[in-house]
Amino acid sequence: MKKIACPICGKPPSDTHKPFCGQGCRDRDLLQWLGEGYRIPAGPADPEAENDAQTGLDTADNDD
């Protein structure tokens, strides 16, 4: 079985904080997520939805 190291500092993980070595690295990882330090590169899925979000307008399809 392959040993996994703490993703922040590389030390062996602790049983109570897996996959991190301790509370400090666990907190650092959380702060990275909360501060938007980790990002998944992607563009808008739907350009029309992106335009609506920028203008703040909702459009309804009324077929009446």
ROMI-52364 format. One line per field, with one value per atom (N, C-alpha, C): x, y, z; atom name; residue number from 1; chain. Coordinates in pm, 1 decimal, m for minus. Atoms other than C-alpha are relative to their C-alpha. Layout:
! residues N
X [X; ...]
Y [Y; ...]
Z [Z; ...]
atom [CA; ...]
nr [NUM; ...]
kette [A; ...]
! end
This chain:
! residues 64
X [84.3; 0.0; 89.0; m79.5; 134.7; m29.4; 14.9; 195.5; m31.9; 39.4; 29.2; 56.0; m55.4; 197.9; m100.1; 82.6; 33.0; 11.6; m6.4; m61.6; 56.7; m51.4; 53.7; 150.8; m141.7; 393.0; 78.4; m68.5; 471.8; 31.6; m23.9; 492.0; m101.3; 98.2; 317.8; m130.5; 128.5; m54.9; m25.7; 40.4; m197.5; m134.0; 125.3; m483.3; m121.8; 115.1; m706.7; m22.6; 13.0; m643.2; 25.2; m28.9; m602.4; m75.5; m132.5; m488.0; 109.3; m96.5; m312.7; 78.2; m84.6; m35.2; m50.8; 49.7; m211.9; m100.7; 101.9; m460.9; 50.8; m54.6; m227.9; m10.1; 8.4; m204.4; m145.3; 143.0; m573.9; m62.7; 52.0; m654.7; 53.5; m57.6; m415.6; m72.2; 71.7; m591.5; m139.5; 133.2; m933.4; 6.6; m13.9; m813.9; 28.4; m23.5; m689.4; m132.1; 130.7; m1038.8; m86.7; 85.4; m1216.1; 48.4; m56.4; m980.5; 12.4; m2.4; m1026.1; 142.2; m136.5; m660.4; 5.2; 11.6; m763.3; m109.0; 98.7; m940.1; 4.5; 10.1; m1058.7; m16.5; 9.7; m986.8; m112.3; 111.1; m1299.8; m64.5; 75.3; m1498.4; m146.9; 143.2; m1870.3; m57.5; 60.0; m2074.3; m99.3; 101.8; m2346.8; 20.4; m24.3; m2255.8; m124.0; 123.3; m2621.4; m23.4; 16.7; m2637.2; 100.8; m102.6; m2314.7; m46.7; 49.8; m2471.6; m112.9; 110.4; m2785.9; 51.5; m55.5; m2577.9; 64.7; m65.6; m2384.7; m101.1; 99.3; m2697.7; m95.8; 91.6; m2895.9; m143.8; 135.0; m3195.2; m35.5; 52.9; m3403.5; m90.0; 86.7; m3567.5; m88.5; 95.6; m3878.0; m46.9; 53.5; m3996.8; m151.2; 146.3; m4362.6; m54.2; 59.7; m4545.0; m149.2; 143.7; m4885.0; m47.4]
Y [m118.0; 0.0; 124.6; m121.2; 342.3; 95.2; m97.9; 589.3; 136.2; m132.2; 925.4; 104.1; m107.8; 1243.3; 114.8; m119.9; 1560.8; 84.9; m77.1; 1763.4; 140.7; m134.4; 2086.7; m1.1; m4.3; 2003.8; m126.5; 122.8; 1644.6; m94.5; 88.3; 1498.8; m114.4; 109.0; 1169.7; 50.0; m45.7; 1216.1; m53.2; 46.6; 1192.8; m71.2; 75.8; 951.3; 89.1; m85.3; 1228.8; 110.8; m110.2; 1477.7; m41.9; 48.1; 1259.1; 80.4; 35.1; 1338.0; 96.2; m99.1; 1621.2; m51.6; 42.8; 1591.5; 54.1; m58.6; 1810.6; 110.1; m104.4; 2087.4; 121.4; m116.4; 2358.2; m12.9; 21.0; 2211.0; m13.0; 11.8; 2128.2; 139.1; m136.6; 2492.2; 78.7; m69.1; 2621.9; m39.4; 46.6; 2407.4; 62.2; m60.4; 2533.6; 147.7; m141.7; 2894.3; 21.2; m9.0; 2832.1; m10.0; 14.2; 2714.7; 122.8; m113.8; 2997.9; 129.2; m119.3; 3260.2; m10.2; 24.7; 3122.5; m15.8; 29.4; 3019.0; m118.6; 113.6; 2697.3; 33.7; m29.3; 2745.5; m107.4; 92.1; 2520.0; 86.0; m86.0; 2689.7; m46.2; 30.7; 2704.5; 129.8; m113.7; 2943.0; m19.6; 15.7; 3005.3; m113.4; 112.7; 2700.6; 47.6; m52.2; 2908.3; 151.4; m144.4; 3252.2; 84.5; m74.4; 3362.1; 17.5; m8.2; 3283.8; 97.9; m94.1; 3480.2; 143.3; m134.5; 3785.2; 38.0; m27.3; 3758.4; 29.8; m20.9; 3737.2; 137.3; m130.4; 4051.4; 113.2; m106.4; 4256.2; m6.2; 15.6; 4118.6; m19.3; 16.2; 4060.2; m146.6; 134.0; 3747.3; 6.6; 4.1; 3654.2; m122.3; 110.2; 3441.3; m28.5; 40.3; 3247.3; m6.6; m3.5; 3345.0; m35.4; 44.1; 3153.7; 27.8; m30.3; 3308.8; 77.1]
Z [0.0; 0.0; 0.0; 13.0; m96.0; 116.0; m107.5; 187.1; m60.9; 47.0; 137.6; 96.2; m81.3; 261.2; 10.2; m17.0; 389.1; m127.0; 124.0; 78.0; 18.1; m24.6; 243.2; 24.2; m38.0; 397.7; m33.3; 37.6; 294.7; 114.3; m114.8; 646.5; m1.0; m9.7; 731.6; 62.7; m54.0; 801.3; 140.3; m132.5; 1151.0; m14.3; 7.8; 1215.6; 21.5; m30.5; 1349.4; m102.4; 95.4; 1065.6; m144.3; 135.6; 754.0; m103.9; 49.7; 490.7; 46.5; m46.5; 676.5; 119.9; m111.5; 934.9; 133.2; m123.9; 1189.4; m27.8; 10.4; 1257.7; m78.6; 70.7; 1121.9; m150.8; 145.2; 772.6; m44.3; 31.3; 779.8; m11.4; 2.9; 860.8; m119.5; 115.4; 592.6; m128.6; 118.0; 332.8; m6.6; m4.5; 443.5; m38.0; 33.0; 423.8; m148.4; 144.6; 69.5; m75.7; 65.3; m29.6; 24.8; m33.7; 152.0; m64.4; 61.9; 10.2; m150.6; 143.9; m342.2; m53.1; 42.7; m355.0; m94.2; 91.0; m527.8; m100.1; 103.8; m857.8; m107.0; 112.2; m1134.4; m124.5; 117.7; m1467.3; m92.5; 89.7; m1679.1; m44.9; 50.5; m1890.4; 32.5; m25.2; m1864.5; m84.6; 70.1; m1960.2; m105.6; 90.1; m2126.2; m13.1; 15.1; m2269.5; 25.2; m25.8; m2253.6; 149.7; m145.0; m1882.3; 58.5; m46.0; m1833.4; m23.5; 29.4; m2002.2; 94.0; m91.5; m1788.2; 139.5; m133.5; m1472.9; 10.0; m2.3; m1568.1; 1.3; 5.3; m1642.7; 117.1; m111.6; m1352.3; m44.4; 52.7; m1577.3; m13.2; 21.4; m1573.4; m122.1; 116.5; m1899.2; 10.8; m4.9; m1911.0; m141.5; 129.3; m2210.3; 12.4; m5.5; m2243.9; m137.1; 125.3; m2513.9; m2.4; m8.8; m2429.7; m119.0]
atom [N; CA; C; N; CA; C; N; CA; C; N; CA; C; N; CA; C; N; CA; C; N; CA; C; N; CA; C; N; CA; C; N; CA; C; N; CA; C; N; CA; C; N; CA; C; N; CA; C; N; CA; C; N; CA; C; N; CA; C; N; CA; C; N; CA; C; N; CA; C; N; CA; C; N; CA; C; N; CA; C; N; CA; C; N; CA; C; N; CA; C; N; CA; C; N; CA; C; N; CA; C; N; CA; C; N; CA; C; N; CA; C; N; CA; C; N; CA; C; N; CA; C; N; CA; C; N; CA; C; N; CA; C; N; CA; C; N; CA; C; N; CA; C; N; CA; C; N; CA; C; N; CA; C; N; CA; C; N; CA; C; N; CA; C; N; CA; C; N; CA; C; N; CA; C; N; CA; C; N; CA; C; N; CA; C; N; CA; C; N; CA; C; N; CA; C; N; CA; C; N; CA; C; N; CA; C; N; CA; C; N; CA; C; N; CA; C; N; CA; C; N; CA; C]
nr [1; 1; 1; 2; 2; 2; 3; 3; 3; 4; 4; 4; 5; 5; 5; 6; 6; 6; 7; 7; 7; 8; 8; 8; 9; 9; 9; 10; 10; 10; 11; 11; 11; 12; 12; 12; 13; 13; 13; 14; 14; 14; 15; 15; 15; 16; 16; 16; 17; 17; 17; 18; 18; 18; 19; 19; 19; 20; 20; 20; 21; 21; 21; 22; 22; 22; 23; 23; 23; 24; 24; 24; 25; 25; 25; 26; 26; 26; 27; 27; 27; 28; 28; 28; 29; 29; 29; 30; 30; 30; 31; 31; 31; 32; 32; 32; 33; 33; 33; 34; 34; 34; 35; 35; 35; 36; 36; 36; 37; 37; 37; 38; 38; 38; 39; 39; 39; 40; 40; 40; 41; 41; 41; 42; 42; 42; 43; 43; 43; 44; 44; 44; 45; 45; 45; 46; 46; 46; 47; 47; 47; 48; 48; 48; 49; 49; 49; 50; 50; 50; 51; 51; 51; 52; 52; 52; 53; 53; 53; 54; 54; 54; 55; 55; 55; 56; 56; 56; 57; 57; 57; 58; 58; 58; 59; 59; 59; 60; 60; 60; 61; 61; 61; 62; 62; 62; 63; 63; 63; 64; 64; 64]
kette [A; A; A; A; A; A; A; A; A; A; A; A; A; A; A; A; A; A; A; A; A; A; A; A; A; A; A; A; A; A; A; A; A; A; A; A; A; A; A; A; A; A; A; A; A; A; A; A; A; A; A; A; A; A; A; A; A; A; A; A; A; A; A; A; A; A; A; A; A; A; A; A; A; A; A; A; A; A; A; A; A; A; A; A; A; A; A; A; A; A; A; A; A; A; A; A; A; A; A; A; A; A; A; A; A; A; A; A; A; A; A; A; A; A; A; A; A; A; A; A; A; A; A; A; A; A; A; A; A; A; A; A; A; A; A; A; A; A; A; A; A; A; A; A; A; A; A; A; A; A; A; A; A; A; A; A; A; A; A; A; A; A; A; A; A; A; A; A; A; A; A; A; A; A; A; A; A; A; A; A; A; A; A; A; A; A; A; A; A; A; A; A]
! end
